[in-house]
Amino acid sequence: MAQQLTETYRAAMAQPVRRPRVVVTAYPQGTPCDPSADLVACGTERTWEQQAGTATLTVANMNGRYDPSGLSGRETWLAVGTRVEIAHGLVTDAGVETLPVFTGEVESVTANYRRGEGETLTVRLLDLAGRFAQQECTTRLFSNTPVNDIVQELFTTLGGLPGAQLWLDPVAHTVAQAQFVEETLMDAGALLMQAVGRRLYFDAGGVLRNGPLAPAAIVDWPLGDSDDYLAFTFDYGRPSASRVVVTGALQAPVCQLGSVVMWQEVTVSNYNYGTTVDVPFHPSGAKFTDVTVTPVTTLAPTEQVVLYSVNGDSITVKVLSPGGRTITFQCSGRQVYYTTPHIATTVDDPNLIALCGYGRVREVTNAFVDTQDAADTLATTLLAHLWAERLRVTVRLRAHPGIEPGDVLQVTNPRTGAAVKLHAMTVGYTCRRGAEEYTTVDGVLLPW
């Protein structure tokens, strides 16, 4: 979801000379601390795909002030597991205005020393999706529960996410049954949202949100000023697949009948006048209907072979012969099969097939896709993404912290002057002391 920019911020962005600010706030034990003055460089990258965003901070470690074993008071500021927020901004007529571009937790820290240069720390971070992509859960059985309520319980009750960091758009869908066993929280939530045509992600401020899988039809950022563009890269390639197969929930069992077969031959002897014989279905576990019994032995007028009853796993046959003669009969019937089909759909595009053939298939299995319409919609949406993959565009812009993965940008092709729409798949922010900061957007062209 695109961030909002104030009028004063927009005015400062339009100036030929900008005065950027990068603010890093660490929260050891929940207390805000500001190591920004020691920041040498910063790079962040967040993606539209279901994976954790990353950030790297290069921090001057003068006199070892950030060493975990130090006594400077800053030894916990950048320790592993510490929550860190990164904001980019400008000096505007209203003062220093910043917007968050990354919120995450420290994953690792590396100390680097070179003679004559002092020591720096390389601090690597993952956004909050990284934590929940590793945290497993086993849930209760949810029955007839709204999808948003399940996601909220997953991340707040089981995951410990504060309620203020969860903001889900309304989704009018109820899940008939759901239970997760040793599943990661991020995967569980993503499956639930994918089934209703949405994605689950953490925004730049660390808030868990849901958004549409399909790009919106509106433009979030019309970037018409050529001065904003620092570089363009056009990458023409084959899509990763030409066909999408979506397999969803199990449907009700369906009864199917086989052709008539003889499933058992029985010989009866050593009885006095009459007897009943239980004949189990064969093979064991099979079920038959339209059962008939046919004598193989030619019967006298006083003899009978009669189907007496059909039971759950066998039949009972009555045999009458005044002399107790040996009689053979055959049992026939139509075998009953019960199949449990899945909701499933397959979509492809002849133009994509021409590019990469039939062999490339994207398969999605999601038990929460519980209607044929939902399966069709998901498959069509994913196929549209495959079609857009034919042309990827990377744009480097003067720093623009408002852009979020999933936003739609209108950019101008510098070679042709044509305005095109770009679906932002990956958004990165880079800054280094003494150099101009910039934003990199990697995306795919939209057909509309």
VENHUCOR-V907244 format. One record per residue. N is the residue number from 1. RES is the residue in three letters. BURIAL is b if it has 9 or more other ideal C-beta (glycine too) atoms within 8 Angstrom, else e. D_LAST is the distance of its C-alpha to the last C-alpha in Angstrom with 1 decimal. Layout:
N,RES,BURIAL,D_LAST ; N,RES,BURIAL,D_LAST
//
This chain:
1,MET,e,19.8 ; 2,ALA,b,19.6 ; 3,GLN,b,23.2 ; 4,GLN,e,24.4 ; 5,LEU,e,26.0 ; 6,THR,b,28.9 ; 7,GLU,e,29.2 ; 8,THR,b,32.0 ; 9,TYR,b,30.0 ; 10,ARG,b,27.2 ; 11,ALA,b,30.0 ; 12,ALA,b,31.5 ; 13,MET,b,28.4 ; 14,ALA,e,28.2 ; 15,GLN,e,31.8 ; 16,PRO,e,32.6 ; 17,VAL,e,34.9 ; 18,ARG,b,34.0 ; 19,ARG,e,36.5 ; 20,PRO,b,34.9 ; 21,ARG,b,36.4 ; 22,VAL,b,36.0 ; 23,VAL,b,37.8 ; 24,VAL,b,38.7 ; 25,THR,b,40.4 ; 26,ALA,b,42.2 ; 27,TYR,b,43.7 ; 28,PRO,b,46.8 ; 29,GLN,e,48.4 ; 30,GLY,e,45.9 ; 31,THR,e,47.3 ; 32,PRO,e,44.9 ; 33,CYS,b,45.9 ; 34,ASP,b,44.4 ; 35,PRO,b,44.7 ; 36,SER,b,42.3 ; 37,ALA,e,45.2 ; 38,ASP,b,45.7 ; 39,LEU,b,42.0 ; 40,VAL,b,41.7 ; 41,ALA,b,38.1 ; 42,CYS,b,35.3 ; 43,GLY,b,32.1 ; 44,THR,b,29.7 ; 45,GLU,b,26.8 ; 46,ARG,b,24.9 ; 47,THR,b,22.2 ; 48,TRP,b,19.6 ; 49,GLU,e,21.5 ; 50,GLN,e,24.7 ; 51,GLN,e,27.2 ; 52,ALA,b,29.3 ; 53,GLY,b,28.4 ; 54,THR,b,31.1 ; 55,ALA,b,32.9 ; 56,THR,b,35.8 ; 57,LEU,b,38.3 ; 58,THR,b,41.0 ; 59,VAL,b,43.9 ; 60,ALA,b,47.2 ; 61,ASN,b,50.0 ; 62,MET,e,52.9 ; 63,ASN,e,56.2 ; 64,GLY,b,54.4 ; 65,ARG,b,53.5 ; 66,TYR,b,50.7 ; 67,ASP,b,52.8 ; 68,PRO,e,53.0 ; 69,SER,e,56.8 ; 70,GLY,b,57.2 ; 71,LEU,e,58.8 ; 72,SER,b,56.7 ; 73,GLY,e,55.1 ; 74,ARG,b,51.7 ; 75,GLU,b,52.2 ; 76,THR,e,50.0 ; 77,TRP,b,47.1 ; 78,LEU,b,45.1 ; 79,ALA,b,46.7 ; 80,VAL,e,44.8 ; 81,GLY,e,43.2 ; 82,THR,b,43.1 ; 83,ARG,b,40.1 ; 84,VAL,b,38.4 ; 85,GLU,b,35.9 ; 86,ILE,b,34.3 ; 87,ALA,b,33.0 ; 88,HIS,b,31.7 ; 89,GLY,b,32.3 ; 90,LEU,b,33.7 ; 91,VAL,b,36.8 ; 92,THR,b,35.7 ; 93,ASP,e,37.8 ; 94,ALA,e,38.0 ; 95,GLY,e,39.3 ; 96,VAL,e,37.8 ; 97,GLU,b,34.5 ; 98,THR,b,32.9 ; 99,LEU,b,30.1 ; 100,PRO,b,30.3 ; 101,VAL,b,28.4 ; 102,PHE,b,30.3 ; 103,THR,b,32.9 ; 104,GLY,b,34.8 ; 105,GLU,b,38.2 ; 106,VAL,b,40.2 ; 107,GLU,e,40.2 ; 108,SER,e,42.6 ; 109,VAL,b,44.5 ; 110,THR,e,45.9 ; 111,ALA,b,48.6 ; 112,ASN,e,48.6 ; 113,TYR,e,51.7 ; 114,ARG,e,52.4 ; 115,ARG,e,55.7 ; 116,GLY,e,55.5 ; 117,GLU,e,52.1 ; 118,GLY,e,52.8 ; 119,GLU,b,51.0 ; 120,THR,b,47.3 ; 121,LEU,b,45.6 ; 122,THR,b,42.3 ; 123,VAL,b,41.0 ; 124,ARG,b,38.2 ; 125,LEU,b,36.4 ; 126,LEU,b,34.0 ; 127,ASP,b,32.1 ; 128,LEU,b,33.3 ; 129,ALA,b,31.2 ; 130,GLY,b,33.7 ; 131,ARG,b,36.7 ; 132,PHE,b,35.3 ; 133,ALA,b,34.1 ; 134,GLN,e,37.8 ; 135,GLN,b,39.4 ; 136,GLU,e,40.3 ; 137,CYS,b,41.2 ; 138,THR,e,42.9 ; 139,THR,b,42.2 ; 140,ARG,e,43.9 ; 141,LEU,e,42.8 ; 142,PHE,b,40.2 ; 143,SER,e,40.4 ; 144,ASN,e,38.2 ; 145,THR,b,36.8 ; 146,PRO,b,33.5 ; 147,VAL,b,31.1 ; 148,ASN,b,31.0 ; 149,ASP,e,34.9 ; 150,ILE,b,35.1 ; 151,VAL,b,32.8 ; 152,GLN,b,34.9 ; 153,GLU,b,38.1 ; 154,LEU,b,37.0 ; 155,PHE,b,36.2 ; 156,THR,b,38.7 ; 157,THR,e,41.7 ; 158,LEU,b,41.6 ; 159,GLY,b,39.6 ; 160,GLY,e,41.3 ; 161,LEU,b,38.1 ; 162,PRO,e,39.1 ; 163,GLY,e,37.7 ; 164,ALA,e,36.4 ; 165,GLN,b,34.1 ; 166,LEU,b,32.2 ; 167,TRP,e,29.6 ; 168,LEU,b,27.7 ; 169,ASP,e,25.3 ; 170,PRO,e,26.8 ; 171,VAL,b,26.2 ; 172,ALA,e,27.8 ; 173,HIS,e,29.0 ; 174,THR,e,32.6 ; 175,VAL,b,33.6 ; 176,ALA,e,36.5 ; 177,GLN,e,38.1 ; 178,ALA,b,37.4 ; 179,GLN,e,39.7 ; 180,PHE,b,39.0 ; 181,VAL,e,41.8 ; 182,GLU,e,41.8 ; 183,GLU,b,38.0 ; 184,THR,b,36.4 ; 185,LEU,b,35.1 ; 186,MET,b,31.7 ; 187,ASP,b,31.3 ; 188,ALA,b,32.6 ; 189,GLY,b,30.4 ; 190,ALA,b,27.3 ; 191,LEU,b,28.2 ; 192,LEU,b,28.6 ; 193,MET,b,25.3 ; 194,GLN,b,23.4 ; 195,ALA,b,25.0 ; 196,VAL,b,23.4 ; 197,GLY,b,19.9 ; 198,ARG,b,20.5 ; 199,ARG,b,21.6 ; 200,LEU,b,24.8 ; 201,TYR,b,25.2 ; 202,PHE,b,27.4 ; 203,ASP,b,26.1 ; 204,ALA,b,27.5 ; 205,GLY,e,30.4 ; 206,GLY,b,31.4 ; 207,VAL,b,30.3 ; 208,LEU,b,29.2 ; 209,ARG,b,26.0 ; 210,ASN,b,23.6 ; 211,GLY,b,19.9 ; 212,PRO,e,17.0 ; 213,LEU,b,16.3 ; 214,ALA,e,12.6 ; 215,PRO,e,10.6 ; 216,ALA,e,10.6 ; 217,ALA,e,8.1 ; 218,ILE,e,10.2 ; 219,VAL,e,11.0 ; 220,ASP,b,14.4 ; 221,TRP,b,15.6 ; 222,PRO,e,14.8 ; 223,LEU,b,16.9 ; 224,GLY,e,17.7 ; 225,ASP,e,21.3 ; 226,SER,e,22.0 ; 227,ASP,e,25.2 ; 228,ASP,e,23.3 ; 229,TYR,b,22.3 ; 230,LEU,e,25.1 ; 231,ALA,e,23.7 ; 232,PHE,b,20.6 ; 233,THR,e,20.7 ; 234,PHE,e,18.4 ; 235,ASP,e,19.3 ; 236,TYR,e,18.6 ; 237,GLY,e,19.9 ; 238,ARG,e,20.2 ; 239,PRO,b,18.5 ; 240,SER,e,21.2 ; 241,ALA,b,21.2 ; 242,SER,b,20.1 ; 243,ARG,b,21.3 ; 244,VAL,b,21.3 ; 245,VAL,b,24.6 ; 246,VAL,b,25.0 ; 247,THR,b,28.6 ; 248,GLY,b,29.5 ; 249,ALA,b,32.7 ; 250,LEU,e,35.9 ; 251,GLN,e,36.5 ; 252,ALA,e,40.0 ; 253,PRO,e,42.4 ; 254,VAL,b,42.6 ; 255,CYS,e,46.0 ; 256,GLN,e,46.3 ; 257,LEU,b,49.6 ; 258,GLY,e,50.9 ; 259,SER,e,53.3 ; 260,VAL,e,57.0 ; 261,VAL,b,58.8 ; 262,MET,e,62.4 ; 263,TRP,b,62.0 ; 264,GLN,b,65.7 ; 265,GLU,b,69.2 ; 266,VAL,b,72.1 ; 267,THR,e,75.9 ; 268,VAL,b,78.3 ; 269,SER,e,82.0 ; 270,ASN,e,84.9 ; 271,TYR,b,84.6 ; 272,ASN,e,87.1 ; 273,TYR,e,86.2 ; 274,GLY,b,82.7 ; 275,THR,e,80.0 ; 276,THR,b,76.3 ; 277,VAL,b,74.0 ; 278,ASP,e,70.7 ; 279,VAL,b,68.3 ; 280,PRO,e,65.3 ; 281,PHE,b,61.9 ; 282,HIS,e,61.3 ; 283,PRO,e,59.5 ; 284,SER,e,59.8 ; 285,GLY,e,57.0 ; 286,ALA,b,56.0 ; 287,LYS,e,55.9 ; 288,PHE,b,57.1 ; 289,THR,e,57.1 ; 290,ASP,e,58.9 ; 291,VAL,b,61.8 ; 292,THR,e,64.8 ; 293,VAL,b,68.2 ; 294,THR,e,69.9 ; 295,PRO,b,73.5 ; 296,VAL,e,74.1 ; 297,THR,b,77.9 ; 298,THR,e,79.4 ; 299,LEU,b,80.6 ; 300,ALA,e,83.9 ; 301,PRO,e,84.1 ; 302,THR,e,85.0 ; 303,GLU,b,82.1 ; 304,GLN,e,78.6 ; 305,VAL,b,75.3 ; 306,VAL,b,73.1 ; 307,LEU,b,69.8 ; 308,TYR,e,70.9 ; 309,SER,e,67.7 ; 310,VAL,e,64.2 ; 311,ASN,e,63.6 ; 312,GLY,e,60.6 ; 313,ASP,e,61.2 ; 314,SER,b,64.2 ; 315,ILE,b,66.2 ; 316,THR,b,69.8 ; 317,VAL,b,71.9 ; 318,LYS,b,75.4 ; 319,VAL,b,77.9 ; 320,LEU,b,81.2 ; 321,SER,b,84.1 ; 322,PRO,e,87.8 ; 323,GLY,e,88.9 ; 324,GLY,b,86.0 ; 325,ARG,e,85.0 ; 326,THR,e,82.3 ; 327,ILE,b,79.1 ; 328,THR,b,75.7 ; 329,PHE,b,72.5 ; 330,GLN,b,68.7 ; 331,CYS,b,65.9 ; 332,SER,b,62.6 ; 333,GLY,b,59.4 ; 334,ARG,b,55.6 ; 335,GLN,b,54.1 ; 336,VAL,b,51.7 ; 337,TYR,e,48.5 ; 338,TYR,e,46.3 ; 339,THR,e,42.8 ; 340,THR,b,40.3 ; 341,PRO,e,36.8 ; 342,HIS,b,33.7 ; 343,ILE,b,30.5 ; 344,ALA,b,28.3 ; 345,THR,b,25.2 ; 346,THR,b,23.8 ; 347,VAL,b,20.4 ; 348,ASP,b,19.4 ; 349,ASP,b,17.2 ; 350,PRO,e,19.2 ; 351,ASN,e,17.1 ; 352,LEU,b,17.7 ; 353,ILE,b,21.3 ; 354,ALA,e,21.7 ; 355,LEU,b,20.8 ; 356,CYS,b,23.0 ; 357,GLY,e,25.0 ; 358,TYR,e,26.0 ; 359,GLY,e,27.9 ; 360,ARG,b,25.3 ; 361,VAL,b,24.8 ; 362,ARG,b,23.6 ; 363,GLU,e,26.0 ; 364,VAL,b,25.8 ; 365,THR,e,29.0 ; 366,ASN,b,29.0 ; 367,ALA,e,31.9 ; 368,PHE,b,30.3 ; 369,VAL,b,27.7 ; 370,ASP,b,30.0 ; 371,THR,e,28.3 ; 372,GLN,e,26.6 ; 373,ASP,e,23.6 ; 374,ALA,b,23.2 ; 375,ALA,b,23.5 ; 376,ASP,b,21.0 ; 377,THR,b,18.4 ; 378,LEU,b,19.2 ; 379,ALA,b,19.1 ; 380,THR,b,15.7 ; 381,THR,b,14.3 ; 382,LEU,b,16.2 ; 383,LEU,b,15.2 ; 384,ALA,b,11.4 ; 385,HIS,b,12.9 ; 386,LEU,b,15.0 ; 387,TRP,b,12.4 ; 388,ALA,b,10.8 ; 389,GLU,b,14.4 ; 390,ARG,b,14.7 ; 391,LEU,b,14.1 ; 392,ARG,b,15.4 ; 393,VAL,b,15.9 ; 394,THR,b,18.8 ; 395,VAL,b,19.2 ; 396,ARG,b,22.7 ; 397,LEU,b,22.9 ; 398,ARG,b,25.9 ; 399,ALA,b,26.7 ; 400,HIS,b,24.2 ; 401,PRO,b,25.5 ; 402,GLY,b,23.0 ; 403,ILE,b,20.2 ; 404,GLU,b,20.2 ; 405,PRO,b,18.8 ; 406,GLY,b,15.7 ; 407,ASP,b,14.7 ; 408,VAL,b,11.3 ; 409,LEU,b,12.3 ; 410,GLN,b,11.2 ; 411,VAL,b,13.4 ; 412,THR,b,14.8 ; 413,ASN,b,15.5 ; 414,PRO,e,19.3 ; 415,ARG,e,19.9 ; 416,THR,e,17.7 ; 417,GLY,e,17.0 ; 418,ALA,e,13.3 ; 419,ALA,e,11.3 ; 420,VAL,b,8.7 ; 421,LYS,b,7.6 ; 422,LEU,b,10.1 ; 423,HIS,b,11.1 ; 424,ALA,b,14.9 ; 425,MET,b,16.9 ; 426,THR,b,20.3 ; 427,VAL,b,21.6 ; 428,GLY,b,25.1 ; 429,TYR,b,27.6 ; 430,THR,b,30.5 ; 431,CYS,b,33.6 ; 432,ARG,b,37.0 ; 433,ARG,e,40.0 ; 434,GLY,e,40.4 ; 435,ALA,e,36.8 ; 436,GLU,e,33.6 ; 437,GLU,b,31.3 ; 438,TYR,b,27.7 ; 439,THR,b,24.6 ; 440,THR,b,22.8 ; 441,VAL,b,19.2 ; 442,ASP,b,18.3 ; 443,GLY,b,14.7 ; 444,VAL,b,12.0 ; 445,LEU,b,8.9 ; 446,LEU,b,5.6 ; 447,PRO,e,3.8 ; 448,TRP,e,0.0
//
